[in-house]
Amino acid sequence: MQDVERPLVLCCPLPRTLELIFTPARLDDLRARYRLVETTDEALPGLDDAVLGAARYIIGQPPLDAELLARLTSLRCIFNVESNLINNMPYDLVFSRGIHVVTTGAVFAEPVAEIGLGFALSLLRNIHGADADFRAGREAWGGAGNGRARLLSGAEVGIIGFGDLGQAVARVLQGFRPRLRIHDPWLPDARILDAGAAPATLDSVMTQSDVVFVTAAVTSENRGFLGADAFGAMRKGAAFILLSRADVVEFPALMAAVASGHIRAASDVFPEEPLAADHPVRSLPGFLLSAHRAGALDVAFQRMGEMVWQDLALLEKGLPPNLCKRAERETVARMRSRPVTMN
């Protein structure tokens, strides 16, 4: 196929790379079927008008203003491979031109949910603490080591946010037969009932749960919405597991609730990443720490590339993307997650 006939794809997928998200064989296919122009967010506006005008797809999530969009006259779809929908383009203008904006974030739901289950079990049974005690020669044998232990089986469990990640958490919990309450103001009750759970207020989730999973995205409406009052209302000894983004909580208030012994917590995300070496959470007993690694598996990244590949093929047939999740015009501009900088 001649270069002029191959659809042109602008590739600026940072923090990902094409080699990370596509298998070698699939990347060879991509280069054979499409004309790839690899660039960066900063360099994109400086590309020749002929290149920008011919670009049919973008793999990445570069900032796009109205002037740059006007030069992208052939653009059909933006494949966001960072996973968060970022408020960095005039979405109304994008949608008015019929340009799809899609995200591959669903690939992280399963691996993050699985590690969330691990966090819950470790917090409820003190797996991580018992291991540290054993290595230090201060282990407690038998029942003496289970003073605060609880079962996950049959527990009261709450999930805050029921998108792809929240639904994946519900699936991995099924074998434990939890009494499941879900709070998500963006969903109708029917969607929650269909998942075998009970729609619930935020207050009931926080006050009536043995374990609370936070899987809500950061929006213009919920930044810092879980604070001291919410943590103080939780059951004593309950587990709070933060899997989505740190900006949905008041992190110092969460640390204070753990330091007081009122609750236990685990988090894969933090207000600043990487976290300062002297950050006090590093030495806080009762707080299980993970360095934003829950979803960063090679299998997840390669699923991401496969989703992009398959949806590119659909778009070339004149069909809409199907595997990647399409941004909704009513909510996309309300997203406030900060982009990740590391894979």
N, C-alpha and C positions, 0 to 999 in steps of 0.2 A: 504494500500500500504506500503510495507517495505521501510525503510529509504534508502536502497541501490538503490531502484527503483525510488525514487522521485528525480526529477531534483534539483540540489543544486543551491541556490541563495545566493550570498554574499550581505549583506544589510549594507550599510554605507551611508545613505541618508542625513546626516547633510547638511544644518540646519533643514531639515525636520525630521520627525520620521515616522515609519510605522503606528503608531496610528493616526497621523495627516492626512496622505494621503489615508488611507484605512478606510472604515466604519468598525465597529466591525464585521459585518457579512462577509464582503469581506476579512478581515484579517484572520478570522477563516478559510475561504475557502483556502486562500493562504497558511496557515500553514498546512492544510490538504493535499494539492496537491504538495507542494514543501518543500524541506528541507532548512530552512532558517538558515543562519549563520550570526548573527548580530555582526558587528565589527565597527571599526572606520578607517578613512584614515590612521592614524598613525600605527594602529595595523595590518592592512591588510598584509603588507609584512612579518610579523612574523608568519602568520598562517602556519600550517603544509602543506607540499607539497601535501599530499594526499587530503586535503581540497581544496587547490588552483587548483590542477589538475582536480578535479571533478566539479568545479564551472562552471555552464553553463551560468549564468546570473549575472550581477551586478546591483543592484538598488542603485544608487549614482553616484558620479563623482570623485572618488579618483584619485590622481596622479598615473600614471602608466608609468614606464620606460620599456626599452626593456627587462631588466632582469626579472622584475616581470611579464611582458606579456609572457615571455617564460615559466614561471611556470603555467600560466593559459591556459593549453593546450586544455581545452574543451570549452573555452569561446565563446559564440555566439552573445551576445548583452549586451551593456552597456546602462542602462536606466538612463539618466541624469535627476534627479528630482529637481535640483537647478533651472533650466530653462535656464541658460546661458551656451553655449558651451565654455568650458574653455580650454585654450591652455596649458594643463597639461599632454599630452600623445603624443607619436609619431604616429600621425594619419595615416601617410603613411603605417607604419607597421601594424597598426590595420586593415586598409582597405585591405592590401595585404593578410591578413589571413581570409578575409571574415566576420569579426566581425562588426556587426551593432553598430553604435553609434546614439542614438535617444534622443530627448528632449521632455519634456512635457510642454514646455513654452507656447504653444498655449492656455492652460487653463486660462492664465492671460489676454489674449487679450480683451475679452469682459468686464470684470470688470474694467480694466484700461481705456478702451475706454469710458465707461460710466462715470467714474469720470472725464475724460478729457472733456467730454461734459459739466459736471457741472462746471469745472474750466472756460471754455469758457463763459458760461452764466453769471457766477459770475463776471468775469473780464469785460465783455461788459456792464453789467447792475449794477455793483458795489454792488452785493447782500451782500457780506461779509462786505464791508465797510459801507454800509447803516445800517446793523445790529449793527455794533460796534458803529456807531454814535448815533443810537437810544438809545442804552443802556447807552451811556454817556450823554444823554440829549442834543445832538447837531444835531438832525435829521433835514433834509431839506424836507419839505413837497411838494408833487406834483411835478410839473415840475422843481422846484428849486433843486430837488435831482437827476436830470437827465442831468446835464451839459455835461458830457462826454459819455453818454449812446449811445450804438449802437445796432442795431438788428443783430442777427445771421442769421435770415432768409434772404436768397438771398445774403449773404456776400461773399466776395472773401476769400476763405480758401485755405491754402497750407498745404500739408503734406510732411514731409521729412522722407523718409524711408517707404516702402510699403510692409512690411512683414505681419505677422499675426496681429500685433498690428495696423499698419497703415490701413490695410484693415478693421479691426473692427471699427476704428475711422470713416472711410468713411461710413460704414453702419449706425452707430448711428446718423450721420449727415444728412442722406437722407431726413428726414422729413422737414429739414430746407432749402432744395433746394439750397445749396451753389454752387457757381461757383468754382469748385474744380481743383486745380493744384497739381501735385504730382512730386516730384523729388526722383528718386531712380536709381543710376547708375548701379545697379546690375540687373535691370529688363528690358525686352524689352518693347517698347512703347505699343505693342499690349495688354499686361497684364493690363496696366493702362487705355487704351482706353476701354477695356472690362468692367472696373469698372465705366464707365461713367465719367471719369475724363480726364484732359489734361496733357500729359507729359510735364514737365517744367524743365528749368534750375534752379539751386540753386538760382541764382540772381533774376530770375523772381518770384520765390516763396517768397523770402524775401522782394522784393520791391513792389509787387502787391497784397499782402494779408492783409486782415483785421485781420485775425487770422492765426497763424502758429502753427501747431502741430509737434513736433519732436518725432518721434517714431523709429529712426534709432538705430541699435545696434552699439556698439563701435567696431571698427576694427583697424587693423594696419595702415589704410589709412586715417581715419577721426577723430582721437583724437584731440579735440580742434578746429575743423574746422569752428565752428561758433564763431566769435570773434567780436571785436569792429566795424570793417567795416561792417559786416553783420547786426549787430543791428542798426548801424547808418543809414543804407540804408532802414530800415523798415519805413512804413507809421507812421506818428506821431499818437499816441494813439492806435496803433495796439496791439494785444495780442499775446504773445509768450508763448507757453505751452509745457513744457518739461516733457515727460512721460517715456522715455526709460532709458538713463543713463547720469549722469552729465558730464562724461568725453568727450562727444561730443561737449561741449561748453567751452569757456573760462569764467568760472563762475564770476570772478571779472568784466569782461567786460559786462556781462549780468546785474549784479547788478548796474553798473554805468549807463547803458542805462535806467534802471528803475528809479534810483535815480534822473536822470536828468529830468524825466517826459516825455521822448520821447516815451517810450512804457510801457505797463503793462505786467506782467509775472506771471506765476504759475509754480510750480515745485513739483513733488513728489519724486525727487531724488536729492542728494547733493554730493559734492566732497568727503566729509568724513561723514560716518554714524556710530553711531549717531553724530549729529551736535553739535559742542561745544556750551555750554550755552551762551557764549558771542559772538557768530558769528554775524556779523553786519546784515546779511540778516534777522535775527529775528525781527529787528525793522525797516525794510525798507518799507515805505508805497508804495502801488502799487504792492507789490510782495505777491502773495497768496501761502501759504506754506502748505505742506502735508508730513507727516513723513513716506515716502515709504510704504504707506498702500493701494495704489490703487488696487492692485491685491490680497491682502492677505485676501481673504474670505474663509470660510470653504467650501463653495460649489466648489470653484476653486480647493482647495487642494484635495477634494474627487473626482473631475473629473480627477485629475492627477492620483490618484490610480487606477481608473477605466480604464484609458488608458493603464497603465502598465499591469493590469490584462488581458485585452483583447488581447494585443499584445503578452504577454507571451503565451497565448493559441494558437495564430497563429503560433508562432515560434515552439511550440511543435508539430504542425502539419506539420512542414517543410515549412511553408509559411513565407514571409517577414512581419515585423511589418507594421501596416497600420495606426493606430491612432496617434502614436507619430511621430514627425517630424524627418526624418533621416538627419544626418549631411552630407553635401556635401564635397567630398574630395577636391574640388577646392577652397572652402571658409572657411572650419572649422578652419584651422590653422591661419586664419587672424583675428579671433575673439579676442577681447581684454577686454571684460567686466570683472570687478572684481567680484568674487563670493559674494553673499549676506551672511550675518552672522546671520540674524534674520528673522523669518517668518512674 
